Amino acid sequence: MKITEITIRHLQMKLKAPFTTSFGTFTNRDFLLLEAKDEQGTIGWGESVAFHSPWYNEETLKTNWHMLEDYLIPLILNKEINHPDEVSAIFEPIRKNNMAKSTIEGAIWDIYAQQTNQTLAAALGGTKDQIEVGISIGIQNSIDELVALVDEYVRDGYKRIKVKIKPGWDVEVMRTLREKFPDVAIMADANSAYRLEDAPLLKQLDEFNLTMVEQPLASDDIIDHATLQKQMTTPICLDESIHSLEDARKAIEIGATKIINIKIGRVGGLTEAKKIHDYCESMGIPVWCGGMLESGVGRAHNVALTTLSNFILPGDTASSNRYWEKDIIEPEVVAENGYIQVPQTAGIGYAINRETVESYTVEKKTYN
């Protein structure tokens, strides 16, 4: 294939409710939506998961647009590409900027799946017809509010509850949840809010039989996580620390993690995500797919990736209506009793509602 035209749109979608983590509160989700067209007129869609500020990592919406416009799009336009796996090699001279790279690569995977008349899931090697999903709950105003939300989602059938924690909102919160929900799979996500000297506090989480505690320590660390994991029985899951297969290999070798969260944007695209998945499977390390408050396009890519065999823990890809009054895809992603049915049409499996896309568009530009 040859990509002959690319359009970038800055979209802003209002969240149905504020979402709070240890590093900030979101009321709107600003992101880039990328539309790629090949010489046959086939259109593929990709989504940047970078936030408008460098909270999660160093990338932002503006830096992604800069990298796409000035470096990545010129490397891709009118270049012969036989398979999407080639894209990561084409981008290799550009250091890091994984979320920007993933934005284009995702669209090319979509085009490839359509051209080969298969679902994106099948193109990636996935075999599941449905995937298990959990829910991610931000920091609430009170424990009572949190308990009410968890009760709602448990009754909705979600297979795992992820709760954000931070210093001062941790042990007592998890103790209450475990007392109220003794048989529910619960995990804690710290988003790097703690340091190794907090180990005595974090070790208290062991009494609550949590599925995992995610990224308790620094976002660029594996050494201290290895030290902490030796002191805890609760599995440590790494998120922000893992940007590549090499990062995953090193973290597993030193015992820094027992579970890995794979986010497509964080690792630079579907090709690298597959590599990490395959390596973790060979090492007996389970993986799951994390969420970044994606619109339907990013959500569709997550659904496809999660059909791979080693995604054995429920991911964060909840229903579209959990976050948005109206998503940009049709049909919207729907979780029923904790499962999402994998779409069976070629490509990402969902149609883009262009009218809705335009209503959310702040700015757009086309490159050819």
N, C-alpha and C positions, 0 to 999 in steps of 0.2 A: 504494500500500500504506500501511497504518498499523501501526506497531509498537505492540503493546498490552502486551507483557510482555518484560522483560529479566532474565536471571539471570547474575550474575557468580560465578565460582568461582575460588578460589585453589588451583592444583594444584602439587604438588611431585613431580617425577619424577627418579629417581636415574639418573645417567649410567652407562653401562657401564664407562667409564674416565674419569679426570680429564681435563679439557680446559684447557690452559694457554696464555694469551696474554701479551702484554707488560704487561697491566694486571691480571692475576689468574688464579687457578685455580678451576675449577668442578667440583664433585663431584655437585651436585644442580642441577636447573633448576626454579626457582620462577617461575610465570607465571600470568596471568589468562586464563581461558577464558570467552568471552561467548556466551550463547545468547539469540537474539532470536526472538520469535514475533509474527507479524502477525495481523490480524483474521480471516484464513481458517485460521489454525492452522499455516501454513507456518513451519518453523523454520530459521534460519540460524545459522552459527557463525563467530565471529571470535576471534582470539588476540592478546593483548598480548605483544610481544617485549621489553618492558622487563625489565631484570634486578632482583634484589632490592637491589642497591647501584648508585649512579650512576657505574659504571665506564665504560660505553660512551658514554653522554651523561647529561644531567641528570635524565632520567626514571627512575623506579623503579616497582616493583610497587605500592607504597603510594601514591605520588603519582598513578599511573594510576587506581587505585580511587577516590581522592578526586575526581579530575577527572571520571571517569565518573559517579559518584554525585551530585555536587553541581552539575555544569554540563552535561555532554554528554547524559546520559540524559534530563534534563528538557527539553532542546531537541528530542529525537527522539520521545519517547513520544506516541502519538496524533496525530502530525503527518502530513498527507498528503504522501507522497513518490511522485513519478511515476517517477523514475529515480535510481539511486545517485549519479550525478554531482552531484545536488543537495545531497548530505550535506556536502560540503566547503564549500559556500556557507552552509549552515545553521550550520556550526561557525566560520565566519570571524570572528565577534566574539571568539572565544577564541584568545588568542595561543599559538602553538607547541603544546606537548603533543601532538606528532604521533603518538606511539605509542598514546596513549589514544584519539585520534580514529580511528586506523586500526582499532582493535579493534571499534568499532561499525560502521564503514563496511564492513569485510570481511563481517560478518554480513548486512548489508543487500544487498550484492552477491550473496551466496549465495541469499538469498530471491528476489531479482529473477531470477536465472538459473533457479531452480526454477519460478517463476511463468510465465516465458516459455518454459519447456520447452527449455532449452538448457544446455550445459555452461558453467561459469564461464569457461573459456577462450574459447568462442565469444562469450559476452556481452561479453568484453573486446576482441574482434576478433582473437583468435589463430587461427592456421591450421595449426599443427603437430600431428601425431599422436603425436610423441615428441619429447623434449627431451634434449640432451646435458648430462651432469652431471660435475662434478669432485668432488674431496674436499678438505676443509680439515683440516690436521694441526696440532695445537698444539705448543708447545715441549716437547721431550722431554728425558730425563735425559742422553742422550748422542747423538752423531751416529750411532753404530752402530744405536741403537734407531730413530732416525728413518729411516735407510736401509732397515731391515727393514720398517718400516711402509709406506714408499713402494713398495718392491718388492711388497708384498702388494696394495696398491691398484692398481698398474700391471697386475699379473696379473689383477685383478678387472675391468679394462677401463675404469677411470675416465679421462675424456678430458683431465683437467687436474689437476695436483697443486698445492695452495696450502699454503705453509709459513709459519707465523708466525715473525717475526724480532724481535729486540730488540738493543740494544747488547751486544756480546759473544757474540751468537748470530746471526751474519749472514753475513759474507763467506766464511768457511771452511766454513760449513754449506752455502751455495749452491754453492761450488766442488766440494765432495764430491758433492753431488747431481748436478751436471751431469756430472762425470766418470763417475759410476755409471750415469746415465740420460741419455745424450747426445741422445736423440731424443724425450724426453717433454716435453710442455708444462708448464712450472713457473713459478709466480709466487711472489713474496714479499709478505707482508702485515705491515706494521709497526705498525698500530694507533696511529699518532701518536707513536712512541717516539723520534723523532729531531728535531733542530733543523737550521736551515739551515747552521750551522757544521760539521755532519757531512757536508756535500756531498762532500768528497774521499773519504770512506769509502763513501758511497752510490754514487758514480761507479764504484767498483770492481765493482759489480754488473753493469755494462754488458758485461763480458767473458763473462757466462754465458748470453746469449741468452734472457733471461727474457721471458715473455709480458707481464708488467707488474710494477711494484712498487706496492703499494696503500697509500695514505695514509701516506707516510713522515713527514710533518711534522704540525704542530698540527691538532687536530680542527676548529678554527674558521677555518682559514687557506686562502686561495687565492693570496695575493700571493707568499709565499715558495715555494709550490709552482710558480708560474710561473717564478720565478728558477731553481729547481732543475731544472725540465724543460728549460730552455735549455742546461743543462750536461750533461744525461744523454741517451743515445740510447734507453735503456729507457723505454717508455711509463709515465707516472705515471697511476695510476687513483685517482680520488677516491671516498671512501666517506663518512666522518663529516662532511666539509665540505658535503655536498649534502643540503639539507633541502627543496628546492622547485625548481620549474622556473626561477625567477629565479636561484637559486644556480647551477644548471647552466649557464644562459645566460652569466652573468658569468664563471664559471670557464673556459668554452670560449672566450669572447671574448678573455680575457687570456692564453690559452695555458697555463693551470694544469694541464690534464689532456688526455689523449688517449683515455681510456676512463673510463666511469662505472659504478660499482656501484650498482644500484638495489635498495634494501631497502624493502619496502612500509611497514613501521612507521616507519622513519626519515623518510620523506617525507610521512607523513600519510594514506596509503591508496592504494588501487588507482587512483583517478581521477588523482591527482597523479603516480603512477608512470607511467601511460599518457602523460600530458602530457610528462614528461621523456623517455620513450622516443621519442615522436614528434619532439620537437625534436632530440634527439641523432641520430636517423635522418636528419633533414633537413640536419644539419651534418656527416654522415659520421663521427660518433663512435659506436663500438660500445658496447653496454651488456651487462651480465650481472647475474644475480640473486644477491645475497649471502645468507648464512644467519645466523641468530641462535639456533642450537640450538633450533629450533622443534619442537613436537609435530606430530602428523599434520595438525592443522587449519592451522597456519601453513605447513606444508610443502605442503599442497594448494593454498593460495593462491599460493605461489611457483611451483608447477608450472603453474598456469593462466596466470600473468603471463608466464612464460618462453616461452609459445607465440607471443608477438608477434614480428614479423618481425626487429626489430633486436637481439634477444637472440641474438647470433651467437657469443658466447663461452660455454663451459660454466659453469654456476652452481654454487652450494654445496649444492644440494638432493640430498644423498645418501640412501641407503636408510634407512628408519626403524631397522633393526636395527644400523646403524652406531653409534647413540647409545643406544637404549632396549631393555631386555629385552622390553617389551611396549608398543606405542604405543596411542593412544586411538582409532584409526580402523581400519576393516576395509574392504577389505584394507589392509595397511600399504603404505607407499610402497616400491617395490622398484626398484633400479637393476640392470639386466642389461647387462653389457658396455658400461657407460658411458651407457646410455640409460634413461629412464623413459617408459613408455607413458602418454599423457594419458588419464585416465578419460573415458568416453563417456556417463555418466549425468548427469542434470540437477543443477545446483548444483556444489558442490565435488567431487562425484564419489566421495566416500568416506562410508561410514556411521560414525556415532559409536557406539563401544562404551560405553554408559552405565555398565555395571558397572565397567569399567576406570576411567572418569572418576571415579566415586564413590570408588574405592579410592585414587585419588591426591588427592582433594579434602581440603584443610585447612580451608576456610571457604567458605560460599556465601551469597548474598543475592539475593532476587528483588524487582524493581521493577515496579509496574503502576499 
